[in-house]
Amino acid sequence: MQPPSIIPTHVSIIMDGNGRWARQRGKERVYGHFEGVESVRAVMEASVDWGIRYVSFFAFSEENWGRPDSEVNTLMGLMLKAMVGELENFKEHGVHFRVLGNRSRLSDELNATIDMIDNETAGGDRLTMILLISYSGKWDIQQAARRMAAAGSDDIEPFLVTSGIPDPDLLIRTSGEQRLSNYMLWQLAYTEFVFTPTLWPDFRKEEYRAAIEEYALRDRRFGKVK
Ligand code: FPP
């Protein structure tokens, strides 16, 4: 497959529709999450192939803690297993794997695994892949504001969990929903949004390429005239 005609620096994705995908097939919601991991891998590999430098995924929101315990536990277990399972793949592809979010709510086991994989892949210089777990945009701004005030600073950027990562050029949300759901409220100020009806487990390389081609047609002015 040809690379897209334009290569954004940072693509961020709100993965949505796993539950519906599973239900359409008469299966449990978790089956959709399992299949969703395959889409994450496809997007990660395509990003490396095309020279995209950052790809981030909204994997679990602060609000998602309100889902039934069984689904929360399954998702946490799935993410743990998926990241361990991908470790060699990350290394092979030059991917630095990071997790951002309210880490204090994650289990010790998950936190230790995240740190291990982050360290093991820190040399990956082709792609930084970021999973946002227990993340919400308002939480991020609040924690940053607190730390900024304590430091006597008036620049919030260095205190956001995404500090040092360029703001997303493109945000993709799957499954036809057209809202932000409390995601990266600060960082998306000038981001282009592409919404697709495709459910996340069906979002693979071809759909990814199509979303980037839609982005390529946009005229980004950053509030200025051209
Ligand atoms: C949205 O579908 C998806 C999620 C809440 C979880 C997505 C997480 C993954 C695929 C795990 C990725 C992890 C790694 C380490 C690769 P939904 O349940 O909101 O679907 P619905 O809107 O149809 O109910």
Residues whose N, C-alpha, C, O or C-beta is under 5 A from the ligand:
A	BS01	FPP	M15 D16 G17 N18 G19 R20 W21 H33 G36 V37 V40 A59 M79 A82 M83
